[in-house]
Amino acid sequence: MRVLLIEDEPEMASVLKTALERLDIIVDHAATLADGEAVARLGYHDAVVLDRRLPDGDGLGLIPRLRALHLDVPVIALTAMSGLDDRVAGLDAGADDYMVKPFATVELVARLHALHRRSFTSRANQTMVGRLIYDFRHREAGRTIMRGALEEAVYALDDEIGSNALDAHISRLRRKLDDVAAGIEIRAIRNLGYLLRAAS
């Protein structure tokens, strides 16, 4: 799972990022609404966790802009604004969930997983390729994916990656697919990237 965290308090952002990454959740962090929107527009995230009180506005203002771009990523508002009117405003603005600070990280993780499960099962544009479910709404079958695009999708924005890190991941993925006879082939396209297709 890959999460966009929009939080301006450095200590809170660091604690959350560390806790989520320990659970193998990739976290991209933005400290302002403008930066958060720019990162969200990339469309790489399975969920957005956003604060309401950001230096450049109410985090809820981002939700309608994402929806206008057809980015229906689940959003959890995470804020100190705990009044009933605040919670109702958050949900009415389009947040899928609303958590009040202070909170337990384990509860946030459980809510992220619940939203991720729900969004995955509700996707209609899926098909089986070999033994895998392929989601066409988020990827395009039969098209070479450039190395740079894969690296951006797999690694957090602030990760430093080695020149062969992606190749090592692809190699491990190929072995796992072979081990389960998945009927999937990941073909290297020289100097470009990779192509995912049914094995011949």
C-alpha positions in Angstrom: 0.0 0.0 0.0 1.2 3.5 -0.8 -0.1 6.5 1.3 0.1 10.2 0.9 0.4 11.9 4.3 -0.4 15.6 4.2 0.7 16.9 7.7 2.5 20.2 8.6 3.7 19.2 12.1 7.2 17.8 11.5 7.2 15.6 14.6 3.7 14.1 13.9 4.6 13.5 10.3 7.9 11.8 11.2 6.3 9.5 13.8 3.5 8.5 11.4 5.8 8.0 8.5 8.1 5.8 10.6 5.3 3.8 12.1 3.6 3.1 8.7 6.9 2.3 6.9 7.7 -0.3 9.6 4.5 -2.0 8.4 5.7 -2.0 4.8 3.5 0.9 3.8 5.2 3.4 1.4 4.6 6.9 2.6 5.0 10.1 0.6 4.8 13.2 2.8 3.7 16.8 2.0 3.6 19.6 4.5 1.2 22.0 2.7 -2.0 21.7 0.8 -0.4 22.9 -2.5 2.4 20.3 -2.2 -0.1 17.6 -1.2 -2.2 18.3 -4.3 0.8 18.2 -6.6 1.8 14.8 -5.3 -1.8 13.5 -5.2 -2.2 14.4 -8.9 0.5 11.7 -9.7 -2.2 9.1 -9.0 0.1 6.7 -7.2 -1.6 6.5 -3.8 -4.0 3.9 -2.3 -5.1 6.4 0.4 -4.6 10.0 1.5 -4.2 10.9 5.2 -4.6 14.7 5.6 -4.7 17.2 8.4 -7.3 19.9 8.3 -5.3 22.8 9.7 -2.5 23.3 7.1 -0.5 26.5 6.6 -2.2 27.2 3.3 -5.8 26.2 4.1 -8.2 23.6 5.3 -7.2 20.1 4.1 -10.8 19.3 3.2 -10.5 21.7 0.3 -8.3 19.2 -1.5 -11.0 16.5 -1.6 -13.3 18.1 -4.2 -10.3 19.0 -6.4 -9.2 15.3 -6.3 -12.7 14.2 -7.2 -12.8 16.7 -10.1 -9.7 15.0 -11.5 -11.4 11.6 -11.2 -9.0 10.6 -8.4 -11.3 8.6 -6.1 -8.5 7.6 -3.7 -9.9 7.1 -0.1 -9.2 10.0 2.2 -8.9 10.0 6.0 -9.0 13.4 7.7 -6.7 13.3 10.7 -7.1 16.4 12.9 -7.5 18.0 16.3 -10.8 19.5 15.2 -13.0 17.2 17.3 -16.4 18.9 17.4 -19.5 17.2 16.0 -19.9 20.0 13.4 -16.2 19.5 12.4 -16.6 15.8 12.0 -19.8 16.2 10.0 -18.2 18.8 7.8 -15.3 16.5 7.1 -17.5 13.6 6.0 -19.8 15.9 4.0 -16.7 17.3 2.2 -16.0 13.8 0.9 -13.6 12.3 3.5 -14.1 8.6 3.7 -13.1 8.6 7.4 -12.4 11.1 10.1 -10.0 10.6 13.0 -9.4 12.9 15.9 -6.0 13.6 17.4 -4.7 12.1 19.6 -5.2 8.7 18.2 -3.6 5.2 18.2 -1.5 4.4 15.2 -2.7 0.9 15.2 -6.3 2.2 14.7 -5.1 4.4 11.8 -3.5 1.4 10.2 -6.6 -0.7 10.6 -8.7 2.1 9.0 -6.3 2.4 6.1 -6.4 -1.4 5.5 -10.3 -1.3 5.7 -10.5 1.5 3.2 -8.0 -0.2 0.9 -9.9 -3.5 1.0 -13.2 -1.7 0.3 -11.7 0.3 -2.6 -10.1 -2.8 -4.1 -13.2 -4.9 -4.1 -15.4 -2.1 -5.5 -13.3 -1.7 -8.7 -15.3 -2.9 -11.6 -12.7 -2.9 -14.4 -10.8 -6.0 -13.5 -9.9 -9.2 -15.3 -7.9 -12.4 -14.7 -4.6 -12.8 -16.4 -3.1 -16.2 -15.5 -3.8 -16.4 -11.8 -3.7 -12.7 -11.1 -6.4 -10.1 -11.0 -5.4 -7.2 -13.3 -6.9 -3.8 -12.6 -7.2 -1.9 -15.9 -8.4 1.3 -14.2 -5.0 1.8 -12.7 -2.7 0.2 -15.2 -2.7 -0.4 -18.9 -2.2 -3.9 -20.2 0.1 -4.6 -23.2 2.0 -1.3 -22.8 5.7 -0.9 -22.0 6.0 0.9 -18.7 9.1 3.1 -18.6 11.7 2.5 -15.9 11.3 6.0 -14.5 7.6 5.6 -14.1 8.0 2.3 -12.3 10.6 3.7 -9.9 8.3 6.6 -9.1 5.4 4.2 -8.5 7.4 1.8 -6.3 9.6 4.0 -4.2 8.7 6.9 -1.9 9.5 10.3 -3.4 12.4 10.9 -1.0 14.0 7.4 -1.3 17.5 7.2 -2.7 17.6 4.2 -5.0 20.5 2.3 -6.6 20.8 1.9 -10.3 19.9 -1.8 -10.2 17.3 -1.7 -7.4 14.4 -2.0 -9.8 16.1 -4.8 -11.7 16.5 -6.7 -8.4 12.8 -6.2 -7.6 11.8 -7.5 -11.0 14.0 -10.5 -10.7 12.5 -11.4 -7.3 9.0 -10.9 -8.7 9.7 -13.1 -11.7 10.9 -15.9 -9.4 7.7 -15.6 -7.3 5.5 -15.7 -10.3 7.4 -18.8 -11.6 7.1 -20.5 -8.2 3.3 -20.4 -8.3 3.0 -21.0 -12.1 1.1 -17.7 -12.3 1.0 -17.7 -16.1 2.5 -14.1 -16.1 5.6 -12.9 -17.9 7.5 -9.7 -17.1 9.4 -8.9 -20.3 12.3 -6.5 -20.3 12.2 -4.0 -23.1 15.8 -2.9 -23.7 16.6 0.6 -22.7 12.9 1.4 -22.0 11.3 -0.6 -19.2 9.1 -3.6 -18.7 6.0 -5.2 -20.2 3.6 -7.4 -18.2 1.7 -10.0 -20.2 0.4 -13.6 -20.1 3.1 -16.2 -20.5 3.2 -17.8 -23.9 
